[in-house]
């Protein structure tokens, strides 16, 4: 990649390491900005360089602490807009508040739409996201959204392992589309775990749809939060005769009892990406892959007004 003199990348505090990796891929330096707090906890931001007429990209996943990181992103967007940036793109590797993407019961909010409204009101011209919890969230925006998938990163890793007798498993019915795509690309079998969610951190697994006996199983999902679904899915897959189990999940939220549950789960490896920082969350089975090259390529293509769809897995 050639150096981009009118492209500038900034970052909040959510995942500065990923932003720095993206900048290395782009052969540019991370923008100079102060992102801290006033004594009363309010966000304090100042961009320390001229960005008038520049194409600005703000890298900030809205991972825990969600409210802090979301507010940093909104204030950074507003700051760049008021500094006369030509275009401001919110690069959101992990989009928080995405679970509530519809009214599935009475008297609940649609927070995925609320966040989309906040980003647009703050002044974002477009959004670059990775593995949204639900693809329809793109439709909540009235600005362009480029929705990337981590599948190419995971597929390369799995193919290099040369696994035999492989079956791809979706840990719930909602993951069937993702599981089918992996199955097609890998020439593998397909199975689904029938699960019913009771609460935000508890689910009940009923049975497995498909044959996993004697198979190497690849469980794919967009995120791991408390790890309950993965633990229960792995246990029922083992009870159905599955062999080696590998888990691939894009976003390692890993909150509450997740790490202990994954340690206990009968899985050989938990493969995630670096959309969310992993400092303090490491354990023996965990393997992190970088999405910096993928995001950097997308930023480069957006900057040059080139097609981003070629980055999607076929």
C-alpha positions as CSV (number, residue, x, y, z in Angstrom):
1,X,0.0,0.0,0.0
2,X,1.2,3.5,-0.8
3,X,1.3,6.2,1.8
4,X,-2.0,8.3,1.9
5,X,-1.3,11.9,2.6
6,X,-5.0,12.9,2.9
7,X,-6.1,9.8,4.9
8,X,-6.0,10.0,8.7
9,X,-6.8,7.4,11.3
10,X,-7.7,8.2,14.9
11,X,-8.5,6.0,17.8
12,X,-10.2,6.2,21.2
13,X,-9.1,4.1,24.1
14,X,-11.2,1.0,23.3
15,X,-8.6,-0.8,21.2
16,X,-5.7,1.5,20.4
17,X,-3.5,-1.5,19.6
18,X,-5.7,-2.6,16.7
19,X,-5.8,1.0,15.4
20,X,-2.0,1.0,15.5
21,X,-1.9,-2.3,13.6
22,X,-4.2,-0.9,11.0
23,X,-2.0,2.1,10.5
24,X,1.1,-0.1,10.1
25,X,-0.8,-1.9,7.3
26,X,-1.7,1.4,5.7
27,X,1.9,2.7,6.1
28,X,0.7,5.8,7.9
29,X,0.8,7.0,11.5
30,X,-2.0,7.1,14.0
31,X,-3.5,10.5,14.4
32,X,-2.5,12.7,17.3
33,X,-5.4,13.2,19.7
34,X,-6.0,13.5,23.4
35,X,-8.8,11.2,24.6
36,X,-9.2,11.3,28.3
37,X,-11.7,12.6,31.0
38,X,-12.4,15.7,32.9
39,X,-12.2,15.2,36.7
40,X,-16.0,14.6,36.8
41,X,-15.8,11.8,34.3
42,X,-16.9,13.6,31.2
43,X,-15.1,12.8,28.0
44,X,-12.4,15.3,27.0
45,X,-11.1,15.1,23.4
46,X,-8.8,17.4,21.4
47,X,-7.3,16.6,17.9
48,X,-3.8,18.0,17.9
49,X,-3.3,18.3,14.1
50,X,-4.9,19.9,11.1
51,X,-7.5,17.6,9.5
52,X,-9.3,20.2,7.4
53,X,-10.4,18.5,4.2
54,X,-9.0,15.1,5.2
55,X,-10.6,11.7,4.9
56,X,-10.8,10.7,8.6
57,X,-11.3,7.1,10.0
58,X,-12.1,6.7,13.7
59,X,-11.3,3.1,15.0
60,X,-13.4,2.4,18.1
61,X,-15.1,-0.9,19.0
62,X,-18.0,-0.3,21.5
63,X,-16.9,-3.1,23.7
64,X,-16.9,-3.0,27.6
65,X,-17.0,-0.5,29.1
66,X,-19.6,0.0,26.5
67,X,-21.0,3.4,27.5
68,X,-17.5,4.9,27.9
69,X,-16.3,3.6,24.5
70,X,-19.5,4.6,22.7
71,X,-19.4,8.1,24.1
72,X,-15.7,8.4,23.1
73,X,-16.6,7.4,19.6
74,X,-19.5,10.0,19.4
75,X,-17.4,12.8,20.7
76,X,-14.5,11.9,18.4
77,X,-16.9,12.0,15.4
78,X,-18.2,15.4,16.5
79,X,-14.7,16.7,17.1
80,X,-13.6,15.6,13.6
81,X,-16.7,17.1,12.0
82,X,-16.2,20.5,13.7
83,X,-12.5,20.4,12.7
84,X,-13.7,20.5,9.1
85,X,-12.8,16.9,8.0
86,X,-14.0,16.2,4.5
87,X,-15.5,12.8,5.5
88,X,-15.7,10.9,8.7
89,X,-16.0,7.1,8.8
90,X,-16.7,5.3,12.0
91,X,-14.7,2.0,12.0
92,X,-16.5,-0.1,14.5
93,X,-14.9,-3.6,14.7
94,X,-17.4,-4.6,17.4
95,X,-20.8,-2.9,17.4
96,X,-22.3,-2.9,21.0
97,X,-25.9,-2.7,21.9
98,X,-26.7,-4.9,18.9
99,X,-28.6,-7.7,20.8
100,X,-31.7,-5.5,20.9
101,X,-32.3,-5.3,17.1
102,X,-36.1,-5.8,17.2
103,X,-39.0,-5.7,19.7
104,X,-39.2,-9.4,20.6
105,X,-41.5,-8.6,23.6
106,X,-43.4,-5.7,24.9
107,X,-41.9,-2.5,26.4
108,X,-38.3,-3.0,25.2
109,X,-36.0,-0.7,23.3
110,X,-34.3,-1.2,19.9
111,X,-30.9,-0.2,21.0
112,X,-29.2,-1.2,17.8
113,X,-31.3,1.5,16.0
114,X,-30.7,4.0,18.8
115,X,-26.9,3.7,18.4
116,X,-27.2,4.1,14.6
117,X,-29.2,7.3,15.1
118,X,-26.6,8.6,17.6
119,X,-23.7,7.9,15.2
120,X,-25.5,9.7,12.3
121,X,-26.4,12.7,14.5
122,X,-22.8,12.9,15.8
123,X,-21.7,13.5,12.2
124,X,-20.5,10.1,10.8
125,X,-20.7,10.0,7.0
126,X,-20.3,6.3,6.8
127,X,-19.7,3.2,8.9
128,X,-17.3,0.3,8.5
129,X,-18.4,-2.7,10.7
130,X,-17.3,-6.3,11.2
131,X,-19.6,-9.2,11.8
132,X,-22.7,-7.4,13.1
133,X,-24.8,-9.4,15.5
134,X,-27.6,-9.2,12.9
135,X,-27.0,-8.2,9.3
136,X,-30.3,-6.2,9.2
137,X,-28.6,-3.6,11.5
138,X,-27.2,-2.1,8.3
139,X,-30.7,-1.0,7.4
140,X,-31.0,1.0,10.6
141,X,-28.6,3.6,9.1
142,X,-29.4,6.3,6.5
143,X,-25.7,6.6,5.7
144,X,-23.5,4.0,3.8
145,X,-22.5,0.9,5.8
146,X,-19.8,-1.5,4.7
147,X,-20.3,-4.7,6.6
148,X,-17.3,-7.0,6.5
149,X,-17.0,-10.6,7.7
150,X,-14.1,-12.2,9.6
151,X,-14.8,-15.5,7.7
152,X,-11.7,-15.0,5.4
153,X,-9.5,-14.8,8.4
154,X,-10.9,-17.9,10.0
155,X,-11.1,-19.9,6.8
156,X,-7.5,-19.3,6.1
157,X,-6.5,-20.5,9.6
158,X,-8.8,-23.6,9.4
159,X,-7.6,-24.6,5.9
160,X,-4.0,-24.3,7.0
161,X,-4.7,-26.8,9.8
162,X,-5.7,-29.4,7.2
163,X,-8.6,-30.8,9.3
164,X,-10.2,-34.1,8.1
165,X,-13.8,-35.4,8.5
166,X,-14.9,-31.8,9.3
167,X,-18.5,-30.7,10.2
168,X,-19.4,-27.1,10.8
169,X,-21.8,-26.5,13.6
170,X,-24.0,-23.4,14.4
171,X,-24.4,-23.2,18.2
172,X,-28.1,-22.0,17.6
173,X,-30.6,-21.6,14.8
174,X,-29.6,-17.9,14.4
175,X,-26.1,-19.0,13.3
176,X,-27.3,-21.3,10.5
177,X,-26.5,-18.9,7.7
178,X,-23.0,-18.3,9.0
179,X,-22.4,-22.1,9.5
180,X,-23.7,-22.9,6.0
181,X,-21.3,-20.4,4.5
182,X,-18.3,-22.0,6.3
183,X,-19.6,-25.5,5.4
184,X,-19.7,-24.5,1.7
185,X,-16.3,-22.9,1.6
186,X,-14.6,-25.8,3.5
187,X,-16.5,-28.6,1.7
188,X,-17.6,-29.8,5.2
189,X,-20.8,-31.2,6.7
190,X,-23.3,-29.1,8.5
191,X,-25.1,-29.4,11.8
192,X,-27.1,-27.1,14.1
193,X,-27.6,-27.1,17.9
194,X,-31.2,-26.6,18.9
195,X,-31.1,-24.1,21.7
196,X,-33.6,-21.9,23.6
197,X,-32.3,-18.8,25.4
198,X,-33.8,-18.3,28.9
199,X,-31.9,-15.1,29.8
200,X,-28.9,-13.0,28.8
201,X,-26.5,-15.6,30.3
202,X,-28.4,-18.8,30.3
203,X,-29.6,-21.1,27.5
204,X,-31.0,-24.6,27.3
205,X,-29.8,-27.0,24.6
206,X,-32.2,-29.6,23.4
207,X,-30.6,-31.7,20.6
208,X,-28.3,-31.6,17.6
209,X,-29.8,-31.4,14.1
210,X,-27.3,-33.3,11.9
211,X,-24.7,-36.0,12.3
212,X,-21.5,-35.2,14.3
213,X,-20.4,-38.7,15.4
214,X,-16.7,-39.3,14.7
215,X,-16.4,-35.8,13.1
216,X,-14.0,-33.0,13.8
217,X,-16.4,-30.2,14.7
218,X,-15.9,-26.5,13.9
219,X,-18.4,-24.4,15.9
220,X,-18.8,-20.9,14.4
221,X,-20.5,-17.8,15.9
222,X,-20.2,-14.0,15.8
223,X,-19.3,-13.6,19.5
224,X,-18.7,-15.2,22.9
225,X,-20.2,-13.3,25.8
226,X,-20.6,-15.4,29.0
227,X,-19.6,-18.6,27.2
228,X,-22.8,-20.5,28.3
229,X,-23.9,-21.3,24.8
230,X,-20.5,-22.6,23.8
231,X,-20.1,-24.7,26.9
232,X,-23.5,-26.4,26.5
233,X,-23.1,-26.8,22.8
234,X,-19.7,-28.5,23.2
235,X,-21.1,-30.8,25.9
236,X,-24.0,-32.0,23.8
237,X,-21.8,-32.4,20.7
238,X,-19.4,-34.6,22.8
239,X,-22.4,-36.6,24.0
240,X,-23.4,-37.2,20.3
241,X,-19.9,-38.6,19.6
242,X,-18.1,-35.6,18.2
243,X,-14.3,-35.9,18.1
244,X,-12.1,-32.8,18.2
245,X,-14.0,-29.5,18.7
246,X,-12.7,-26.1,17.6
247,X,-14.6,-22.9,18.3
248,X,-14.3,-19.8,16.0
249,X,-16.0,-16.6,17.2
250,X,-15.2,-13.1,15.9
251,X,-15.8,-11.0,19.0
252,X,-14.3,-12.1,22.4
253,X,-16.5,-10.2,24.8
254,X,-15.7,-12.8,27.4
255,X,-17.6,-11.4,30.4
256,X,-18.7,-12.9,33.7
257,X,-17.9,-16.6,33.9
258,X,-16.9,-16.9,30.3
259,X,-13.2,-17.7,30.7
260,X,-13.8,-20.4,33.4
261,X,-16.6,-21.9,31.3
262,X,-14.3,-22.1,28.2
263,X,-11.6,-23.7,30.3
264,X,-14.0,-26.4,31.4
265,X,-15.6,-26.9,27.9
266,X,-14.5,-30.0,26.0
267,X,-13.0,-28.0,23.2
268,X,-9.4,-28.1,21.9
269,X,-9.1,-24.5,20.8
270,X,-11.1,-21.2,21.0
271,X,-10.1,-19.0,18.0
272,X,-11.2,-15.4,18.1
273,X,-10.1,-12.1,16.5
274,X,-8.6,-8.9,18.0
275,X,-11.7,-6.8,17.5
276,X,-11.8,-6.5,21.3
277,X,-8.7,-6.3,23.5
278,X,-7.7,-9.5,25.2
279,X,-5.4,-8.2,27.9
280,X,-6.2,-10.1,31.1
281,X,-8.5,-12.6,29.3
282,X,-5.9,-15.0,28.0
283,X,-6.1,-18.7,28.7
284,X,-4.4,-21.8,27.3
285,X,-7.0,-22.7,24.7
286,X,-7.4,-19.2,23.3
287,X,-5.9,-18.2,20.0
288,X,-6.3,-14.6,18.6
289,X,-6.1,-13.8,14.9
290,X,-5.7,-10.2,13.6
291,X,-8.3,-8.4,11.5
292,X,-6.1,-5.4,11.0
293,X,-5.1,-6.4,7.4
294,X,-8.8,-6.9,6.5
295,X,-9.9,-3.5,8.0
296,X,-6.9,-1.7,6.5
297,X,-7.7,-3.0,3.0
298,X,-11.3,-1.9,3.4
299,X,-10.2,1.6,4.6
300,X,-7.9,1.8,1.6
301,X,-10.6,0.8,-0.8
302,X,-13.2,3.2,0.7
303,X,-10.6,6.0,0.6
304,X,-9.9,5.4,-3.1
305,X,-13.6,4.9,-3.9
306,X,-13.0,1.3,-4.9
307,X,-15.3,-1.7,-4.4
308,X,-15.3,-3.3,-1.0
309,X,-17.5,-6.2,-2.0
310,X,-14.4,-8.2,-3.3
311,X,-13.4,-8.5,0.4
312,X,-16.5,-10.6,1.2
313,X,-16.2,-14.4,1.2
314,X,-17.7,-15.9,-2.0
